[in-house]
Amino acid sequence: MMDRTNLLLFMSCSIIHLFISCLASNLLNITTDQSALVVFKSQFEHDHSNVLARNWSSDTPICSGIGVTCSTRHQRVAAINISNMDLSGIIPPELGNLSFLVSLDMSGNKLYGDLPKELAKLKRLKFIGFSFNRFSGKIPSFFEAMPNLQQLRLRNCSFTGSIPPFLSNISKLENLDLTYNSLEGMIPVEIGNLGRLKILSLGGNKFSGAIPDSIFNVSTLEKLQFSYNSLSGNLPANMCRNLPSLTYFAVYSNQLYGQVPSTIGECSQLRTLALDLNQFNGPVPKQIGNLSMLVRLSLGGNNFKGEFQAEIGNLANLELLDLNTVGLNGPIRSFTYNISTLKWLSLGRNNLTGNLPMEICSQLPAIQGLYLYENRLTGSIPRELGNCSSLVDLQLNGNMFTGEIPSEICNLLNLETLYLESNYLTYIPAAIFNISTLKGLAIRSNKITGSLPSTMGQKLPSLRKFFLAQNYLTGPIPDSISNASSLTILDLALNKLSGRIPNSLGELRFLEILNIAGNEFTSESAEMSFITSLTKCRRLRFVWMESNSFSGYLPDSIGNFSSSLEQLDLSNSRIKGRISKEIGNITNLAFLYMDNNEFTGFVPFTIEGLKNLQVLSLTGNKLSGPIPDGICHLPNLGELTLSMNKLYGPLPACVGNVTSLRYLYLDSNELNSSISPTIGGLRDLLEFDLFSNFLSGLLPQDVGNLKAVTSMDLSMNELSGSIPSTIGGLNNLIDLSLARNRLQGHIPDSVSNMLSLEGLDLSHNNFTGSIPKSMEALQHLHYLNLSFNKLTGEIPNGGPFAYFKYQSFMSNDALCGPRQLQVPPCPSHHHQGSRQKAVLRASLMSLAVVSTIVALIISFFLIKCRRKNKVPSDQMDSFPAVMPERIRYHDLQRATNGFGEANLLGVGNFSSVYSGTFTDGTVVAIKVFNLQIEGAFTSFDTECEILRSLRHRNLTKVISSCSNIDFRALILEYMPNGSLENWLYSHDRLLNLLQRLSIMIDVASAIEYLHHGYATPVVHCDLKPSNVLLDDAMVAHVCDFGIAKLVNAEDNAILTRTLATFGYIAPEYGSEGLVSTKCDVYSFGIILMETFTRKRPTDDLFTEGLSLRGWIYDTYPHSFSHVIDATLLNPNEESLDKNVECVSLIMKLALDCSSELPEERINMKDALATLQKIKKEFFSHL
């Protein structure tokens, strides 16, 4: 009995001990969990929501903490979810002690650093969510030690390296998401071993190579996402044979090629198929039409061939169809209208033509997004679009729609985006501004007329982006614009808006971009108060207000702009007074443009405070004083443009320390120091212009350190000494001008090392010796001017010298060479006695002394005259721009689509002109000379010589050229508005009286410059409306100098056998071949008549001795209204009589210009002044 009692007692004690031990063990483990989480919380640097501060402590039960779930059976931490709490910190190793953890979700925070290897102890883990954090390094290897892991979500975690093959050992893995990391290399074939995988997301990385075939054998797959990588190769021919459950397949934005396999139709469960932005070719398989479950189909941006299969129209559940950029031609395909479920239809960037079908809304009743941008659709926008009641996005931009915007669009009560830019639309219904749901409205680059409604902003509370630039709008900006309180972008540039800029713009507190450039705005006060109001827009980043008529003074409040402002452009706006020193307070400013105003005083020293400044452009003002040294303390300055001011003093030596400079333009000032050797520190400088200053002294040897420079103009200074031989090291230099200095000595042989040289001007110096024969190696040199020096010896005849004309070498001492260069022939033998040599030597020495004295006297007066009669700065553009790279024939062929007929702009006597678009998007005009026609070579050479020497805003600019044995072309600035001739005789485009007068003033300015503003007068010889081109601002540019002539003086005449265009040719030019500046005056008079009568001089009306001039002469002034273009005479206008009087004065000038006798014609200076006076008299109010 005693033994039994002892046994029971022993067993009871054992059970109690075991219970206490288990209890202690359990308490220890939950304590461990709690400690681990307390340590984890201590690692957080930021707990912005302050949520965990009141949790996860040793004083409160951990199982009741936020984001913590404990198991009911073991009372251990089983799940942690702290996603999207904006936490920042590292994950501590102690987290590996949570041995019962099944789910760990930390996504959407700012956790960083390496993942601790102790996490490998979490054997029960099934779910890991680390997405949207900032971890570093490679994907850890310990994941393979988690045998139960089913979900591994590492999206957007900043991981690098490649996908580790060991991930294939996680046999239970169902979801692998590695999207948007920085992973690279090939996708491992071992991924195909994950037999339970349902979702594989690898998009947004840098993977290359082919998609492994093994992946297409994982039959459990439901979603495959490979987009935004650099994957290449073909899709497997049998890709869908083993994927019966696949619902999502996306490979967009890769480099996949080949044909889409026809077996795609076997993926019968597919709901999303995204193949866009690859290089797939061949036909689109019709089997796609078998994918009856398909909801989203994206095929855009590929190279498919042939017609798109009508079977696509069988996809009865399709909601999105993307066929952007697939080469669709002709009308919109009818099969698209069979898909009544469509919500988003995108057919942009194709060649679709014809009208937009009226029935589109009735056949696509669910349509929410209609994207037909950048096609060739024509006609009017159908009013029936107003019936698409679900429409949210409507993008018809970049087509050829005409007429009014239909008011029915205002019925679209869900519309958020309306993009109609780049069409030919003429009118905006006021009700458009009542669509309160609008977020984006873009109607720029149309032909919209009228004014903005006074209530335009009152019902646009959600509008964020408003683009209405490049139209013909007039009137003011309504004050109500401030009610569009969500605006971030307001673009009203390049219209004819006028009046004051409302101070209410300052109420747009979210405004980031303001563009009102190219209008006719004025300031209501001399202090430009609107600047002050705009400083309240604290988010403004870009302010573009150039090309207006403010006529005020820049207020000190300009310094109150916030530090967010990056760009400020106030150019061409008639702003007066001093530049406020407060401008130095806009500390984040990167681009500052204040060109062509009327600023006076000094460049403010506070400019030094703009440490982020990249471009400072103050050209064309009246600034004086020295260049402040503070400019040298701008570490990011890439362009400094102070041209055409009255700056004096030294060129600061410290400029050489601004090593970020790429463009330095200080021309047309009064700088009067030497060029410091420190200039050689600008090793990345591309363009360097000191033209027309008073710089003296030697050209420093250090100029040879400017290894990157492509253009250098030091002409019209007082530099002396010789050209340093180091200049030959400028291998990238394309244009060099040292003309009109006092340089002397020999032309160094090292010039021949400048193999990129295209233009070289050393004229009007004192160079001696011979022209280095080694310069024949300069194969790209097509402009050379060595005139007015003291050069002797034989002119080289090889390489580019075979093409140069006599003007390149005239007025030198003793050059000899071919007869066509108008120099004596070089003697082949020279056998003279010593006595004759002595006599000759003495004679030459005497002649040299006399010549030197005469040359010094002449130089003195020339320099004096040059400073006195310098061309006004507002008539001159900067030194002609050149492309940084030489243009190859292949580049031109590609830019013009093989010189295709669609790119042909016009054909002339010696050339054809094509539009071309280079790969960077630059649009140019390319003039290709027909070398089979006699005179084409001469025409090319003449045009090169003339245009390379001339600079004026109203002359066409040569950008570059292309020249080889059998091809010659000039690359010119593209003029998007075509020629004056096209406008005069167009049926749908009209020029009003002011426009025509302004164009003729532009033409007169150009011809006046040719005759009076250049050292040697230039006669254009072929003035006519087709040679007057109009840029996007309707500014006129005179073009085609193929038969232009240089004459020695304004009144001199030369003989020529080249005839100009009949009807515009002066009598003495046509009958005797005499060319003078008076010939251009005559042609200008005829153009004046044609411009305001809209009658060509070759019109059928002018027969039997009657000419355009005679017709005007006979009706002037009594019956004059009968000859004026009828479109200028609106009987309902109050200004009718005034218009007739204005044109009458213009016609009187035209008659004075076109007198039969040259000596009776006025000159172009007087003609220009008369036109300007007429404009001031009749249009001073504009």
Rosetta blueprint (number, residue, H / E / L):
1 M L
2 M H
3 D H
4 R H
5 T H
6 N H
7 L H
8 L H
9 L H
10 F H
11 M H
12 S H
13 C H
14 S H
15 I H
16 I H
17 H H
18 L H
19 F H
20 I H
21 S H
22 C H
23 L H
24 A H
25 S H
26 N H
27 L H
28 L H
29 N H
30 I H
31 T H
32 T H
33 D H
34 Q H
35 S H
36 A H
37 L H
38 V H
39 V H
40 F H
41 K H
42 S H
43 Q L
44 F L
45 E L
46 H E
47 D E
48 H L
49 S L
50 N L
51 V L
52 L H
53 A H
54 R H
55 N L
56 W L
57 S L
58 S L
59 D L
60 T L
61 P L
62 I H
63 C H
64 S H
65 G L
66 I L
67 G L
68 V E
69 T E
70 C E
71 S L
72 T L
73 R L
74 H L
75 Q L
76 R L
77 V E
78 A E
79 A E
80 I E
81 N E
82 I L
83 S L
84 N L
85 M L
86 D L
87 L E
88 S E
89 G E
90 I L
91 I L
92 P L
93 P H
94 E H
95 L H
96 G H
97 N H
98 L L
99 S L
100 F L
101 L L
102 V L
103 S E
104 L E
105 D E
106 M L
107 S L
108 G L
109 N L
110 K E
111 L E
112 Y E
113 G E
114 D L
115 L L
116 P L
117 K H
118 E H
119 L H
120 A H
121 K H
122 L L
123 K L
124 R L
125 L L
126 K L
127 F E
128 I E
129 G E
130 F L
131 S L
132 F L
133 N L
134 R E
135 F E
136 S L
137 G L
138 K E
139 I L
140 P L
141 S H
142 F H
143 F H
144 E H
145 A H
146 M L
147 P L
148 N L
149 L L
150 Q L
151 Q E
152 L E
153 R E
154 L L
155 R L
156 N L
157 C L
158 S L
159 F L
160 T E
161 G E
162 S L
163 I L
164 P L
165 P H
166 F H
167 L H
168 S H
169 N H
170 I L
171 S L
172 K L
173 L L
174 E L
175 N E
176 L E
177 D E
178 L L
179 T L
180 Y L
181 N L
182 S E
183 L E
184 E E
185 G E
186 M E
187 I L
188 P L
189 V H
190 E H
191 I H
192 G H
193 N H
194 L L
195 G L
196 R L
197 L L
198 K L
199 I E
200 L E
201 S E
202 L L
203 G L
204 G L
205 N L
206 K E
207 F E
208 S E
209 G E
210 A L
211 I L
212 P L
213 D H
214 S H
215 I H
216 F H
217 N H
218 V L
219 S L
220 T L
221 L L
222 E L
223 K E
224 L E
225 Q E
226 F L
227 S L
228 Y L
229 N L
230 S E
231 L E
232 S E
233 G E
234 N L
235 L L
236 P L
237 A L
238 N L
239 M L
240 C L
241 R L
242 N L
243 L L
244 P L
245 S L
246 L L
247 T L
248 Y E
249 F E
250 A E
251 V L
252 Y L
253 S L
254 N L
255 Q E
256 L E
257 Y E
258 G E
259 Q L
260 V L
261 P L
262 S H
263 T H
264 I H
265 G H
266 E H
267 C L
268 S L
269 Q L
270 L L
271 R L
272 T E
273 L E
274 A E
275 L L
276 D L
277 L L
278 N L
279 Q E
280 F E
281 N E
282 G E
283 P L
284 V L
285 P L
286 K H
287 Q H
288 I H
289 G H
290 N H
291 L L
292 S L
293 M L
294 L L
295 V L
296 R E
297 L E
298 S E
299 L L
300 G L
301 G L
302 N L
303 N E
304 F E
305 K L
306 G L
307 E L
308 F L
309 Q L
310 A H
311 E H
312 I H
313 G H
314 N H
315 L L
316 A L
317 N L
318 L L
319 E L
320 L E
321 L E
322 D E
323 L L
324 N L
325 T L
326 V L
327 G L
328 L L
329 N E
330 G E
331 P L
332 I L
333 R L
334 S H
335 F H
336 T H
337 Y H
338 N H
339 I L
340 S L
341 T L
342 L L
343 K L
344 W E
345 L E
346 S E
347 L L
348 G L
349 R L
350 N L
351 N E
352 L E
353 T E
354 G E
355 N L
356 L L
357 P L
358 M L
359 E L
360 I H
361 C H
362 S H
363 Q H
364 L L
365 P L
366 A L
367 I L
368 Q L
369 G E
370 L E
371 Y E
372 L L
373 Y L
374 E L
375 N L
376 R E
377 L E
378 T L
379 G L
380 S L
381 I L
382 P L
383 R H
384 E H
385 L H
386 G H
387 N H
388 C L
389 S L
390 S L
391 L L
392 V L
393 D E
394 L E
395 Q E
396 L L
397 N L
398 G L
399 N L
400 M L
401 F L
402 T E
403 G E
404 E E
405 I L
406 P L
407 S H
408 E H
409 I H
410 C H
411 N H
412 L L
413 L L
414 N L
415 L L
416 E L
417 T E
418 L E
419 Y E
420 L L
421 E L
422 S L
423 N L
424 Y E
425 L E
426 T E
427 Y E
428 I L
429 P L
430 A H
431 A H
432 I H
433 F H
434 N H
435 I L
436 S L
437 T L
438 L L
439 K L
440 G E
441 L E
442 A E
443 I L
444 R L
445 S L
446 N L
447 K L
448 I L
449 T L
450 G L
451 S E
452 L L
453 P L
454 S L
455 T L
456 M L
457 G L
458 Q L
459 K L
460 L L
461 P L
462 S L
463 L L
464 R L
465 K E
466 F E
467 F E
468 L L
469 A L
470 Q L
471 N L
472 Y L
473 L L
474 T E
475 G E
476 P L
477 I L
478 P L
479 D H
480 S H
481 I H
482 S H
483 N H
484 A L
485 S L
486 S L
487 L L
488 T L
489 I E
490 L E
491 D E
492 L L
493 A L
494 L L
495 N L
496 K E
497 L E
498 S E
499 G E
500 R E
501 I L
502 P L
503 N H
504 S H
505 L H
506 G H
507 E H
508 L L
509 R L
510 F L
511 L L
512 E L
513 I E
514 L E
515 N E
516 I L
517 A L
518 G L
519 N L
520 E E
521 F E
522 T E
523 S L
524 E L
525 S L
526 A L
527 E L
528 M L
529 S H
530 F H
531 I H
532 T H
533 S H
534 L H
535 T L
536 K L
537 C L
538 R L
539 R L
540 L L
541 R L
542 F E
543 V E
544 W E
545 M L
546 E L
547 S L
548 N L
549 S L
550 F L
551 S L
552 G L
553 Y E
554 L L
555 P L
556 D H
557 S H
558 I H
559 G H
560 N H
561 F L
562 S L
563 S L
564 S L
565 L L
566 E L
567 Q E
568 L E
569 D E
570 L L
571 S L
572 N L
573 S L
574 R L
575 I L
576 K E
577 G E
578 R E
579 I L
580 S L
581 K H
582 E H
583 I H
584 G H
585 N H
586 I L
587 T L
588 N L
589 L L
590 A L
591 F E
592 L E
593 Y E
594 M L
595 D L
596 N L
597 N L
598 E E
599 F E
600 T E
601 G L
602 F L
603 V L
604 P L
605 F H
606 T H
607 I H
608 E H
609 G H
610 L L
611 K L
612 N L
613 L L
614 Q L
615 V E
616 L E
617 S E
618 L L
619 T L
620 G L
621 N L
622 K L
623 L L
624 S E
625 G E
626 P L
627 I L
628 P L
629 D H
630 G H
631 I H
632 C H
633 H H
634 L L
635 P L
636 N L
637 L L
638 G L
639 E E
640 L E
641 T E
642 L L
643 S L
644 M L
645 N L
646 K E
647 L E
648 Y E
649 G E
650 P L
651 L L
652 P L
653 A H
654 C H
655 V H
656 G H
657 N H
658 V L
659 T L
660 S L
661 L L
662 R L
663 Y E
664 L E
665 Y E
666 L L
667 D L
668 S L
669 N L
670 E E
671 L E
672 N L
673 S L
674 S E
675 I L
676 S L
677 P H
678 T H
679 I H
680 G H
681 G H
682 L L
683 R L
684 D L
685 L L
686 L L
687 E E
688 F E
689 D E
690 L L
691 F L
692 S L
693 N L
694 F L
695 L L
696 S E
697 G E
698 L E
699 L L
700 P L
701 Q H
702 D H
703 V H
704 G H
705 N H
706 L L
707 K L
708 A L
709 V L
710 T L
711 S E
712 M E
713 D E
714 L L
715 S L
716 M L
717 N L
718 E E
719 L E
720 S E
721 G E
722 S L
723 I L
724 P L
725 S H
726 T H
727 I H
728 G H
729 G H
730 L L
731 N L
732 N L
733 L L
734 I L
735 D E
736 L E
737 S E
738 L L
739 A L
740 R L
741 N L
742 R E
743 L E
744 Q E
745 G E
746 H L
747 I L
748 P L
749 D H
750 S H
751 V H
752 S H
753 N H
754 M L
755 L L
756 S L
757 L L
758 E L
759 G E
760 L E
761 D E
762 L L
763 S L
764 H L
765 N L
766 N E
767 F E
768 T E
769 G E
770 S L
771 I L
772 P L
773 K H
774 S H
775 M H
776 E H
777 A H
778 L L
779 Q L
780 H L
781 L L
782 H L
783 Y E
784 L E
785 N E
786 L L
787 S L
788 F L
789 N L
790 K E
791 L E
792 T E
793 G E
794 E E
795 I L
796 P L
797 N L
798 G L
799 G H
800 P H
801 F H
802 A H
803 Y L
804 F L
805 K L
806 Y H
807 Q H
808 S H
809 F L
810 M L
811 S L
812 N L
813 D L
814 A E
815 L E
816 C E
817 G L
818 P L
819 R H
820 Q H
821 L H
822 Q L
823 V L
824 P L
825 P L
826 C L
827 P L
828 S L
829 H L
830 H L
831 H L
832 Q L
833 G L
834 S H
835 R H
836 Q H
837 K H
838 A H
839 V H
840 L H
841 R H
842 A H
843 S H
844 L H
845 M H
846 S H
847 L H
848 A H
849 V H
850 V H
851 S H
852 T H
853 I H
854 V H
855 A H
856 L H
857 I H
858 I H
859 S H
860 F H
861 F H
862 L H
863 I H
864 K H
865 C H
866 R H
867 R H
868 K H
869 N L
870 K L
871 V L
872 P L
873 S H
874 D H
875 Q H
876 M L
877 D L
878 S L
879 F L
880 P L
881 A L
882 V L
883 M L
884 P L
885 E L
886 R L
887 I L
888 R L
889 Y H
890 H H
891 D H
892 L H
893 Q H
894 R H
895 A H
896 T L
897 N L
898 G L
899 F L
900 G L
901 E H
902 A H
903 N H
904 L E
905 L E
906 G E
907 V E
908 G L
909 N L
910 F L
911 S E
912 S E
913 V E
914 Y E
915 S E
916 G E
917 T E
918 F L
919 T L
920 D L
921 G L
922 T L
923 V E
924 V E
925 A E
926 I E
927 K E
928 V E
929 F E
930 N L
931 L L
932 Q L
933 I L
934 E L
935 G L
936 A H
937 F H
938 T H
939 S H
940 F H
941 D H
942 T H
943 E H
944 C H
945 E H
946 I H
947 L H
948 R H
949 S H
950 L L
951 R L
952 H L
953 R L
954 N L
955 L E
956 T L
957 K L
958 V E
959 I E
960 S E
961 S E
962 C E
963 S E
964 N E
965 I L
966 D L
967 F E
968 R E
969 A E
970 L E
971 I E
972 L E
973 E E
974 Y L
975 M L
976 P L
977 N L
978 G L
979 S E
980 L H
981 E H
982 N H
983 W H
984 L H
985 Y L
986 S L
987 H L
988 D L
989 R L
990 L L
991 L L
992 N L
993 L H
994 L H
995 Q H
996 R H
997 L H
998 S H
999 I H
1000 M H
1001 I H
1002 D H
1003 V H
1004 A H
1005 S H
1006 A H
1007 I H
1008 E H
1009 Y H
1010 L H
1011 H H
1012 H H
1013 G L
1014 Y L
1015 A L
1016 T L
1017 P L
1018 V E
1019 V E
1020 H L
1021 C L
1022 D L
1023 L L
1024 K L
1025 P H
1026 S H
1027 N H
1028 V E
1029 L E
1030 L E
1031 D L
1032 D L
1033 A L
1034 M L
1035 V L
1036 A E
1037 H E
1038 V E
1039 C L
1040 D L
1041 F L
1042 G L
1043 I L
1044 A L
1045 K E
1046 L E
1047 V L
1048 N L
1049 A L
1050 E L
1051 D L
1052 N L
1053 A L
1054 I E
1055 L E
1056 T L
1057 R L
1058 T L
1059 L L
1060 A L
1061 T L
1062 F L
1063 G L
1064 Y L
1065 I L
1066 A L
1067 P H
1068 E H
1069 Y H
1070 G H
1071 S H
1072 E H
1073 G L
1074 L E
1075 V E
1076 S L
1077 T H
1078 K H
1079 C H
1080 D H
1081 V H
1082 Y H
1083 S H
1084 F H
1085 G H
1086 I H
1087 I H
1088 L H
1089 M H
1090 E H
1091 T H
1092 F H
1093 T H
1094 R L
1095 K L
1096 R L
1097 P L
1098 T L
1099 D L
1100 D L
1101 L L
1102 F L
1103 T L
1104 E L
1105 G L
1106 L L
1107 S L
1108 L H
1109 R H
1110 G H
1111 W H
1112 I H
1113 Y H
1114 D H
1115 T H
1116 Y L
1117 P L
1118 H L
1119 S L
1120 F H
1121 S H
1122 H H
1123 V L
1124 I L
1125 D L
1126 A H
1127 T H
1128 L H
1129 L L
1130 N L
1131 P L
1132 N L
1133 E L
1134 E L
1135 S L
1136 L H
1137 D H
1138 K H
1139 N H
1140 V H
1141 E H
1142 C H
1143 V H
1144 S H
1145 L H
1146 I H
1147 M H
1148 K H
1149 L H
1150 A H
1151 L H
1152 D H
1153 C H
1154 S L
1155 S L
1156 E L
1157 L L
1158 P H
1159 E H
1160 E H
1161 R L
1162 I L
1163 N L
1164 M H
1165 K H
1166 D H
1167 A H
1168 L H
1169 A H
1170 T H
1171 L H
1172 Q H
1173 K H
1174 I H
1175 K H
1176 K H
1177 E H
1178 F H
1179 F H
1180 S L
1181 H L
1182 L L
